[in-house]
Amino acid sequence: MDYGIIGKIEKAKRYAQERDRFRFDQFNVTFSGDNNDHRVTFDHGDFHCDCEYFLLRHRCSHTMALEQVLEKMLPETVPA
């Protein structure tokens, strides 16, 4: 193994544990719900989900689950 890569692998492991290093700006996710798949997007602080509950209340179990998974990796403007 290339000895230079060993240090990079160790650094990557450390970075992966330091969640505050990551800030998501945008993403698209297919969320497998209990009944259907749902498309969840995130764009500069705003979530959107195609489920009916989100369309009525602007928050749903799919977006809340992602907020928990991505704790400390979303901009402060997103409620946790």
Backbone bond lengths (Angstrom), bond angles and torsions (degrees), N, CA, C in turn:
res aa  C-N    CA-C-N  psi(-1)  N-CA   C-N-CA  omega(-1)  CA-C   N-CA-C  phi
1 M - - - 1.456 - - 1.522 108.52 -
2 D 1.307 115.58 143.30 1.460 122.83 176.83 1.531 108.59 -64.63
3 Y 1.317 117.82 119.98 1.462 121.35 -176.81 1.530 112.42 -64.09
4 G 1.318 117.85 -26.23 1.467 120.77 177.18 1.522 111.92 -64.79
5 I 1.320 116.32 -33.69 1.461 120.17 -177.77 1.526 111.91 -73.98
6 I 1.325 118.16 -25.39 1.462 121.26 -179.56 1.527 110.75 -59.51
7 G 1.309 116.67 -45.38 1.466 121.19 177.37 1.516 111.66 -63.09
8 K 1.336 116.35 -38.13 1.471 120.62 179.57 1.525 110.89 -67.21
9 I 1.316 116.89 -38.41 1.467 120.83 178.72 1.527 109.93 -64.39
10 E 1.324 116.60 -44.19 1.474 120.46 178.50 1.524 111.15 -63.03
11 K 1.318 116.11 -41.66 1.463 120.51 178.55 1.521 110.29 -64.13
12 A 1.308 117.57 -41.24 1.473 121.57 178.53 1.522 110.88 -62.03
13 K 1.327 117.13 -40.66 1.468 120.72 177.75 1.522 110.80 -62.15
14 R 1.316 116.29 -42.38 1.471 120.51 178.68 1.524 110.36 -65.21
15 Y 1.329 116.82 -46.52 1.464 120.55 177.64 1.525 111.46 -57.20
16 A 1.310 117.22 -41.90 1.462 121.06 -177.67 1.524 111.82 -61.90
17 Q 1.315 117.64 -28.12 1.459 122.02 178.70 1.527 112.42 -81.75
18 E 1.313 117.71 -18.51 1.468 123.13 -176.63 1.530 108.96 -99.92
19 R 1.331 114.79 77.90 1.461 121.38 -172.92 1.523 113.72 -59.43
20 D 1.321 117.43 -25.60 1.464 119.34 -178.46 1.528 112.30 -70.90
21 R 1.320 118.03 -6.73 1.468 121.02 175.38 1.530 112.01 -75.95
22 F 1.327 116.93 -19.34 1.465 121.66 -174.84 1.519 110.65 -101.38
23 R 1.337 116.44 137.64 1.456 122.62 173.25 1.524 107.92 -136.18
24 F 1.309 115.70 113.98 1.454 120.02 178.37 1.524 109.57 -82.34
25 D 1.313 116.26 133.62 1.464 122.05 175.61 1.525 110.38 -100.89
26 Q 1.334 116.44 -44.82 1.457 121.56 -178.17 1.518 109.59 -147.53
27 F 1.336 115.76 146.97 1.455 120.45 169.65 1.520 110.43 -166.66
28 N 1.329 115.46 161.83 1.465 124.52 174.42 1.513 107.33 -124.79
29 V 1.320 116.36 135.32 1.454 121.18 -178.39 1.521 108.95 -135.00
30 T 1.327 116.44 138.21 1.458 120.48 167.65 1.517 106.46 -94.86
31 F 1.306 115.79 117.09 1.457 122.56 -176.07 1.518 108.23 -103.24
32 S 1.314 117.65 120.92 1.461 121.72 179.01 1.518 109.57 -85.25
33 G 1.326 115.88 97.87 1.456 121.00 178.91 1.522 110.78 -79.42
34 D 1.312 116.45 177.22 1.462 120.48 179.17 1.528 112.11 -63.10
35 N 1.332 117.24 -33.95 1.461 120.99 -176.01 1.524 113.89 -107.32
36 N 1.316 117.03 -35.50 1.468 121.59 -175.66 1.525 109.91 -148.83
37 D 1.318 115.28 164.68 1.454 120.65 168.18 1.521 107.76 -80.93
38 H 1.333 115.58 147.00 1.465 120.62 178.21 1.518 108.85 -131.33
39 R 1.308 115.62 146.03 1.456 122.27 177.40 1.519 107.41 -95.92
40 V 1.340 116.04 118.41 1.456 122.03 177.73 1.517 107.69 -114.35
41 T 1.316 115.96 132.28 1.460 121.03 176.63 1.524 109.08 -122.37
42 F 1.312 114.65 156.17 1.456 122.07 175.58 1.513 106.63 -135.81
43 D 1.320 116.37 127.77 1.458 120.46 -178.64 1.521 109.45 -139.63
44 H 1.317 115.54 104.63 1.465 123.32 175.98 1.527 112.86 46.29
45 G 1.320 116.07 53.80 1.459 121.10 174.36 1.508 115.56 98.34
46 D 1.323 118.05 -7.92 1.458 121.04 -177.24 1.522 111.60 -116.53
47 F 1.324 115.37 123.19 1.452 121.50 172.68 1.517 109.93 -86.84
48 H 1.328 115.37 153.51 1.462 122.18 169.26 1.527 107.15 -145.68
49 C 1.324 115.66 137.67 1.459 121.10 176.09 1.520 107.62 -131.70
50 D 1.330 116.06 147.32 1.465 119.25 -178.42 1.533 113.38 -86.25
51 C 1.348 117.59 6.50 1.471 118.53 179.13 1.535 110.28 -76.96
52 E 1.302 114.75 156.05 1.469 120.68 -176.99 1.530 112.08 -62.95
53 Y 1.323 117.17 -39.37 1.464 120.52 -179.15 1.526 110.84 -60.24
54 F 1.333 116.77 -44.07 1.465 120.07 179.55 1.522 110.84 -63.04
55 L 1.314 116.57 -40.26 1.463 119.77 -178.88 1.524 111.72 -60.59
56 L 1.327 117.12 -29.51 1.464 121.53 179.54 1.526 113.10 -88.33
57 R 1.336 117.34 -33.56 1.467 120.54 -169.73 1.532 115.19 -121.59
58 H 1.317 117.70 -4.81 1.474 122.88 178.21 1.533 113.60 63.34
59 R 1.323 115.57 21.71 1.465 123.02 175.43 1.517 107.12 -163.56
60 C 1.324 117.56 146.26 1.464 120.18 -179.07 1.526 109.36 -154.08
61 S 1.314 115.92 175.97 1.467 119.77 -179.15 1.533 111.33 -63.44
62 H 1.327 117.31 -29.57 1.464 120.77 -179.03 1.531 110.67 -69.65
63 T 1.328 116.84 -46.10 1.469 119.62 179.41 1.522 111.03 -70.61
64 M 1.332 117.04 -37.12 1.469 119.52 179.01 1.524 111.24 -66.06
65 A 1.330 117.31 -37.13 1.468 120.15 177.13 1.529 110.43 -63.53
66 L 1.321 116.56 -42.03 1.471 119.51 178.66 1.521 111.36 -66.41
67 E 1.317 117.54 -36.18 1.466 120.07 176.15 1.525 110.04 -59.33
68 Q 1.325 116.74 -40.84 1.467 120.35 179.31 1.528 111.60 -68.62
69 V 1.318 116.71 -43.98 1.469 120.97 -179.83 1.528 110.60 -62.64
70 L 1.324 116.22 -38.30 1.458 121.61 -174.98 1.524 112.70 -98.45
71 E 1.321 116.39 23.35 1.460 120.67 -179.45 1.520 110.60 -49.38
72 K 1.311 115.97 133.64 1.466 125.60 -179.68 1.524 113.20 71.59
73 M 1.332 118.36 2.14 1.460 119.85 -179.74 1.526 112.32 -113.31
74 L 1.346 116.41 6.05 1.452 121.15 177.41 1.521 108.92 -112.60
75 P 1.323 117.65 154.22 1.460 119.75 177.55 1.523 111.30 -58.06
76 E 1.299 116.93 152.74 1.454 123.34 -178.14 1.523 113.67 -57.76
77 T 1.326 118.95 -22.20 1.465 121.90 -175.56 1.517 112.50 -70.61
78 V 1.334 118.76 -15.73 1.465 122.12 -179.62 1.510 108.78 -86.96
79 P 1.356 117.95 123.24 1.462 118.84 177.35 1.521 111.29 -65.03
80 A 1.341 116.37 139.49 1.463 120.27 -179.52 1.507 112.04 -99.62
